[in-house]
Amino acid sequence: MKKLTLSLLISCLSSILLAVSTPPILPIQERIEKGLYACFTAQSAEPLASLYTELEKQHTPLASYWMAYTKFYEAIYDLKTQKVDLAKNCIQQAITLLENTKNKTSEDYALLAYIQSFSLQYKTGIEAGKISSEVAANGQKALQLDSTNLRAWYIVGSHDFYLPATYGGGQKAESYLKKAIELSPQPVTNPWFPSWGKEEAYDLLIRFYLNKEKTAEARKYYEALKASYPESYLIVQYEEKFK
């Protein structure tokens, strides 16, 4: 009995020590976002390219999702460093990855629409109209598959926010974005699940009300942004306006 008790004690102590010495798993989304900062520090896309290679070895739908997200962030780096052709290529790779995903989920459609929306800055004329329609359609597909997905609400709200008034834009952005911020960014805590969208929804709501010259409403959501995301880079962006 004493030997058994001692064995159990050693086992428990070993588990505790392992838990203490093993660092927590950093969410994959955070790793990618930190990878972007690493790229600017290194003045190279290598930190994100390395992470992409790591994900490529996993061959799972979630890995494909994050590979697309990584390419999206690589495009942002390329765009910020004046490498427009590389940025376009990364965006197309990201879109292709998501379009080729079988049995797409609400999250897949939301990210696809998000990246397609980003790609509109490179499109003109008929092609721009076609992509804009695809953004709207994929946003709706995301909502149909999961009406509690805040990223789906953010996407449809963002699309309406940027759509010119002559094409019917600006009519539903407010209600869609308000719906987005009511929802949890990650209902189930998992380092492999996305959590983006809520911070961005706050940003567009603030801009929506500033554009309407409704400063009190804009301030309300600015304060909510500060409370929810105290380290957000957006806070500095709006500080002067709300002094």
KEZAMAR-377103 format. One line per 2 residues: number of its first residue (from 1); their letters; for each residue x, y, z of C-alpha. Coordinates in steps of 0.1 Angstrom, whole numbers. Example, Ala and Ser with C-alpha at 12.3 -4.5 7.8 and 13.67 -1.06 7.14 Angstrom:
BEGIN
1 = as = 123 -45 78  137 -11 71
***
This chain:
BEGIN
1 = mk = 0 0 0  28 24 9
3 = kl = 46 16 -24  13 23 -43
5 = tl = 8 56 -24  44 66 -31
7 = sl = 40 58 -67  8 79 -70
9 = li = 25 108 -52  55 107 -76
11 = sc = 31 105 -106  11 135 -94
13 = ls = 43 155 -87  56 147 -121
15 = si = 24 159 -137  25 191 -118
17 = ll = 61 197 -127  54 190 -164
19 = av = 25 214 -164  46 241 -148
21 = st = 76 236 -171  56 233 -203
23 = pp = 46 266 -218  10 271 -228
25 = il = 1 265 -264  1 298 -282
27 = pi = -31 301 -304  -22 297 -341
29 = qe = -39 329 -350  -17 348 -325
31 = ri = 14 330 -339  5 342 -374
33 = ek = -2 378 -362  31 379 -343
35 = gl = 47 365 -374  37 396 -393
37 = ya = 55 418 -367  85 395 -370
39 = cf = 86 400 -407  88 438 -403
41 = ta = 116 434 -377  135 410 -400
43 = qs = 126 429 -432  117 396 -447
45 = ae = 86 374 -452  106 344 -439
47 = pl = 89 342 -404  55 338 -421
49 = as = 69 316 -449  84 293 -422
51 = ly = 50 291 -404  33 283 -437
53 = te = 57 254 -443  50 241 -408
55 = le = 12 242 -414  16 226 -449
57 = kq = 28 194 -433  -4 188 -414
59 = ht = -28 181 -442  -60 189 -423
61 = pl = -89 214 -431  -79 235 -401
63 = as = -43 236 -414  -56 248 -448
65 = yw = -76 275 -431  -46 288 -413
67 = ma = -23 285 -444  -47 308 -462
69 = yt = -47 332 -432  -8 331 -432
71 = kf = -8 339 -469  -32 368 -463
73 = ye = -8 382 -436  21 377 -459
75 = ai = 2 398 -485  -2 425 -459
77 = yd = 35 425 -453  43 426 -490
79 = lk = 18 454 -496  33 475 -467
81 = tq = 67 470 -482  57 480 -517
83 = kv = 59 445 -532  25 447 -549
85 = dl = 30 418 -573  40 395 -544
87 = ak = 10 407 -524  -14 399 -553
89 = nc = 2 364 -556  -2 357 -519
91 = iq = -38 368 -520  -46 345 -549
93 = qa = -29 316 -532  -50 322 -501
95 = it = -82 324 -521  -74 292 -540
97 = ll = -67 273 -508  -101 282 -494
99 = en = -119 277 -527  -104 242 -529
101 = tk = -115 233 -494  -141 205 -495
103 = nk = -172 207 -473  -166 243 -464
105 = ts = -176 255 -429  -190 289 -419
107 = ed = -155 299 -409  -141 289 -443
109 = ya = -167 310 -461  -161 340 -437
111 = ll = -124 340 -442  -128 335 -480
113 = ay = -151 365 -482  -127 385 -460
115 = iq = -97 379 -482  -118 384 -514
117 = sf = -128 418 -500  -92 427 -494
119 = sl = -84 417 -530  -109 443 -543
121 = qy = -82 470 -541  -65 453 -570
123 = kt = -97 449 -591  -115 473 -614
125 = gi = -146 474 -636  -165 442 -643
127 = ea = -140 421 -624  -144 442 -592
129 = gk = -182 439 -595  -179 401 -598
131 = is = -156 398 -568  -179 421 -548
133 = se = -208 398 -555  -188 368 -545
135 = va = -179 385 -512  -216 391 -505
137 = an = -226 355 -515  -199 339 -493
139 = gq = -208 361 -464  -244 349 -466
141 = ka = -232 313 -469  -212 317 -437
143 = lq = -243 330 -420  -265 303 -433
145 = ld = -242 276 -419  -238 293 -385
147 = st = -258 324 -375  -238 327 -343
149 = nl = -205 332 -361  -194 367 -354
151 = ra = -170 367 -383  -199 360 -407
153 = wy = -217 391 -393  -186 411 -395
155 = iv = -180 402 -431  -215 411 -443
157 = gs = -214 443 -422  -180 452 -437
159 = hd = -192 445 -472  -222 468 -467
161 = fy = -200 494 -451  -176 497 -481
163 = lp = -203 492 -508  -210 525 -525
165 = at = -244 540 -517  -252 540 -554
167 = yg = -251 502 -552  -272 500 -520
169 = gg = -244 501 -495  -245 516 -461
171 = qk = -280 504 -453  -273 474 -431
173 = ae = -237 479 -419  -248 493 -385
175 = sy = -271 464 -376  -248 437 -389
177 = lk = -218 451 -370  -238 455 -338
179 = ka = -248 419 -341  -211 409 -346
181 = ie = -200 426 -313  -228 409 -294
183 = ls = -213 375 -301  -184 356 -286
185 = pq = -152 357 -307  -145 321 -298
187 = pv = -175 302 -282  -152 271 -277
189 = tn = -117 279 -264  -93 261 -287
191 = pw = -58 272 -299  -67 261 -334
193 = fp = -100 281 -336  -102 316 -350
195 = sw = -111 346 -328  -106 376 -352
197 = gk = -135 399 -362  -148 416 -331
199 = ee = -120 442 -328  -125 449 -365
201 = ay = -163 452 -360  -157 478 -333
203 = dl = -135 498 -357  -161 499 -384
205 = li = -188 509 -360  -167 538 -348
207 = rf = -160 549 -383  -197 544 -393
209 = yl = -208 569 -366  -180 593 -372
211 = nk = -190 594 -409  -225 602 -398
213 = ek = -212 628 -374  -227 609 -344
215 = ta = -197 615 -321  -215 604 -289
217 = ea = -223 570 -305  -188 567 -319
219 = rk = -173 574 -285  -195 548 -269
221 = yy = -180 521 -292  -145 535 -288
223 = ea = -148 530 -250  -162 495 -255
225 = lk = -132 488 -278  -108 500 -251
227 = as = -125 478 -225  -125 447 -247
229 = yp = -91 452 -264  -69 475 -242
231 = es = -38 468 -263  -55 474 -297
233 = yl = -35 495 -321  -68 511 -330
235 = iv = -70 529 -297  -41 551 -306
237 = qy = -57 558 -340  -88 573 -323
239 = ee = -72 589 -293  -71 624 -307
241 = kf = -107 623 -318  -121 614 -284
243 = k = -99 636 -261
***
